[in-house]
């Protein structure tokens, strides 16, 4: 099994959902980003999604837009992002997934990008603005290199389209529990149980749920339904809340992880 399959297999054996964490690569700078990611890994994150800084992150809310802006202002480049992945891969075997936009892949060259990502240690690509109908080139490149593809199902996705989306994925399915963009929410989205059931009717791939999850009770509710729980903006907020202080950022991330991870284990 590859790293993604192994991670979800371990979760099933332990009767727990996986903690899928998101941080923007090189936010607020390359070194602090590495330390922040390391803190999450040491705190028990099961899958790490790394946002690739982009000037037009259309699926992201203000929190993640500002994270990308901080990274770009600090000089983030494709090479630095790949270097960050290489450093993380040297210290961990958890799955590393790029959360990215297609222009970054296309402008680099699809085959070259996937080869570089694989060599750095990336296990999967979640390309937010790439529908499965347009994904053939990327799917072929990923299949050739053994990189998994991740696709999104949204609350507005017609039931008949879910099968098309799941057939394009090889890693896992990301169910976006809300319409709109990323961001912390205090209330839970409605209909997650129905949506996850509909997805699982047409695929054996794991299903993770994200967008807006930031509290223990939310983690517990989603963990009871899905194979993984995605937390992003709540973690990203630890960076500006601590004014770029690396030690304080890592301490805040560890504290938040300690608060949320008890909700992963199912009764």
C-alpha positions in Angstrom: 0.0 0.0 0.0 1.1 3.6 -0.6 1.3 6.1 2.3 -2.3 7.3 1.8 -3.8 3.8 1.8 -1.7 2.9 4.9 -2.9 5.9 6.8 -6.5 5.2 6.2 -6.1 1.5 6.9 -4.5 2.3 10.3 -7.4 4.6 11.0 -10.0 1.9 10.2 -8.1 -0.6 12.4 -8.1 1.9 15.3 -11.7 2.9 14.8 -10.8 6.5 14.4 -11.0 9.2 11.8 -7.8 10.7 10.5 -6.7 14.2 11.3 -6.0 16.0 8.0 -4.3 19.3 8.7 -3.8 22.2 6.3 -1.1 24.9 6.4 0.0 27.2 3.6 3.6 26.3 2.6 6.2 29.0 3.4 3.8 31.0 5.6 5.0 33.2 7.2 8.5 32.2 5.8 10.2 29.0 4.8 11.9 28.2 8.1 8.9 29.0 10.3 6.7 27.0 8.0 8.9 23.9 8.4 8.8 24.2 12.2 5.1 24.7 12.2 4.6 21.6 10.0 7.0 19.7 12.2 4.9 20.7 15.3 1.8 19.3 13.7 3.5 16.1 12.7 4.8 15.6 16.2 1.3 16.3 17.6 -0.2 13.4 15.7 -1.5 14.8 12.4 -2.3 11.8 10.0 -2.2 13.7 6.7 -0.7 17.1 6.0 -2.1 19.2 3.2 0.3 21.9 2.1 -1.3 24.9 0.3 0.9 26.0 -2.5 1.0 29.9 -2.4 -0.9 31.4 -5.3 -1.8 34.9 -6.2 -5.5 34.1 -6.9 -6.7 31.4 -4.5 -10.3 31.5 -5.5 -11.5 28.7 -3.3 -10.0 30.2 -0.1 -11.4 32.6 2.4 -9.7 35.5 3.9 -7.6 33.5 6.4 -6.0 31.3 3.7 -5.7 34.2 1.2 -3.7 36.2 3.7 -1.5 33.1 4.4 -0.7 32.9 0.7 0.0 36.6 0.6 2.4 36.4 3.6 4.2 33.5 1.9 4.5 35.2 -1.4 5.7 38.5 0.2 8.4 36.4 2.1 9.6 35.2 -1.3 7.9 31.8 -1.7 8.6 30.1 -5.0 7.9 26.7 -6.5 11.5 25.7 -5.7 11.1 26.7 -2.1 7.8 24.8 -1.7 9.4 21.7 -3.1 12.4 22.2 -0.8 10.0 22.4 2.2 8.4 19.1 1.1 11.9 17.5 0.9 12.7 18.6 4.4 9.4 17.3 5.7 9.8 14.0 3.9 13.1 13.5 5.6 11.5 13.5 9.0 8.1 11.8 8.4 6.3 9.1 6.6 2.8 10.6 6.9 1.1 11.4 3.6 1.9 14.9 2.2 -0.7 16.3 -0.2 -0.5 19.5 -2.3 -3.6 21.7 -2.1 -3.1 23.7 -5.2 -4.4 25.4 -8.4 -4.1 24.2 -11.9 -2.3 27.2 -13.3 0.7 26.5 -11.0 0.9 22.9 -12.5 0.2 23.9 -16.1 2.7 26.8 -16.2 5.4 24.5 -14.8 4.5 21.7 -17.2 2.2 19.0 -16.1 4.5 16.0 -16.4 7.5 18.0 -15.0 5.5 19.2 -12.1 4.2 15.8 -11.1 7.7 14.3 -11.4 9.1 17.0 -9.3 6.4 16.7 -6.7 6.9 12.9 -6.5 10.7 13.3 -6.2 10.2 15.8 -3.3 7.9 13.4 -1.4 4.4 14.4 -2.3 1.8 11.6 -2.2 -1.2 13.3 -3.7 -2.5 16.4 -5.5 -5.8 18.2 -4.7 -6.2 20.7 -7.6 -9.1 22.8 -6.5 -10.1 24.4 -9.8 -9.6 21.4 -12.0 -12.8 19.5 -12.9 -12.5 15.8 -13.8 -13.6 16.5 -17.4 -10.4 18.6 -17.9 -8.1 16.5 -15.8 -6.9 13.8 -18.2 -3.3 15.2 -18.6 -2.9 15.4 -14.9 -4.4 12.0 -14.3 -2.1 10.4 -16.7 1.0 12.1 -15.3 0.0 11.2 -11.7 -0.6 7.5 -12.7 2.8 7.4 -14.4 4.5 8.7 -11.2 2.4 7.0 -8.6 0.9 10.2 -7.3 -2.6 10.0 -6.1 -5.4 12.4 -7.2 -7.9 14.0 -4.9 -11.2 15.5 -6.1 -13.8 17.6 -4.4 -17.5 16.9 -3.9 -19.6 19.9 -2.8 -23.1 20.3 -1.2 -24.3 21.5 -4.6 -22.9 18.6 -6.6 -25.7 16.7 -8.3 -26.0 13.1 -7.2 -25.4 11.8 -10.8 -22.2 13.7 -11.0 -20.7 12.3 -7.8 -19.8 9.0 -9.6 -17.9 10.9 -12.3 -15.9 12.8 -9.6 -15.1 9.7 -7.6 -14.0 7.8 -10.7 -11.4 10.5 -11.3 -9.9 10.2 -7.8 -7.3 7.7 -6.7 -6.4 8.9 -3.2 -9.5 10.1 -1.4 -12.6 12.2 -1.8 -12.7 15.6 -0.1 -16.3 16.6 0.8 -16.6 20.3 1.1 -19.3 20.6 3.7 -20.3 24.2 2.9 -20.9 26.4 -0.1 -18.4 29.2 -0.5 -14.8 29.5 0.6 -12.7 28.2 3.4 -12.9 29.7 6.9 -13.6 29.0 10.5 -17.3 28.5 11.4 -19.0 28.1 14.8 -21.9 26.0 13.5 -21.9 22.7 11.8 -23.0 22.4 8.2 -26.2 20.5 7.6 -26.5 17.2 5.6 -23.0 15.9 6.0 -24.3 12.4 6.9 -26.4 12.2 3.8 -23.7 13.5 1.5 -21.0 11.1 2.9 -23.5 8.2 2.5 -24.1 9.2 -1.1 -20.4 9.3 -1.9 -19.7 6.0 -0.2 -22.5 4.4 -2.3 -20.4 4.8 -5.4 -16.8 4.5 -4.2 -14.6 2.6 -1.8 -12.2 5.5 -1.5 -11.9 7.2 1.9 -14.0 10.4 2.3 -12.7 13.3 4.3 -14.8 16.3 5.3 -13.6 19.9 5.6 -14.4 23.6 5.4 -15.2 25.4 8.7 -14.2 22.7 11.3 -12.5 24.3 14.3 -14.0 22.9 17.5 -13.9 19.6 19.4 -17.6 18.9 19.0 -17.4 19.5 15.3 -14.4 17.1 15.0 -16.4 14.5 16.9 -19.5 14.9 14.8 -17.6 14.6 11.5 -15.4 11.7 12.8 -18.5 9.7 13.4 -19.4 10.0 9.7 -16.3 10.3 7.6 -12.8 8.7 7.3 -11.0 12.0 7.9 -11.6 15.4 9.4 -9.9 18.4 7.7 -8.9 21.4 9.9 -7.3 24.3 8.1 -8.2 27.9 8.9 -8.2 27.3 12.7 -4.6 26.1 12.4 -3.5 28.8 9.9 -4.8 31.5 12.3 -2.2 30.5 14.8 0.4 32.2 12.6 -0.9 35.8 12.5 -2.3 35.4 16.0 1.3 35.0 17.2 2.7 37.6 14.9 5.1 35.3 13.2 6.9 34.2 16.4 8.0 30.7 15.5 8.1 29.3 19.0 4.7 30.8 19.9 3.2 29.5 16.6 4.3 26.0 17.3 3.0 26.1 20.9 -0.3 27.4 19.7 -0.6 24.6 17.1 0.3 21.9 19.6 -2.3 23.3 22.0 -5.0 23.3 19.3 -4.1 19.8 18.3 -4.4 18.6 21.9 -7.9 20.2 22.0 -9.2 18.7 18.8 -7.7 15.2 18.5 -9.7 13.6 21.3 -12.7 13.9 19.0 -11.2 11.5 16.3 -11.9 8.3 18.2 -15.3 6.8 17.6 -17.3 5.2 20.5 
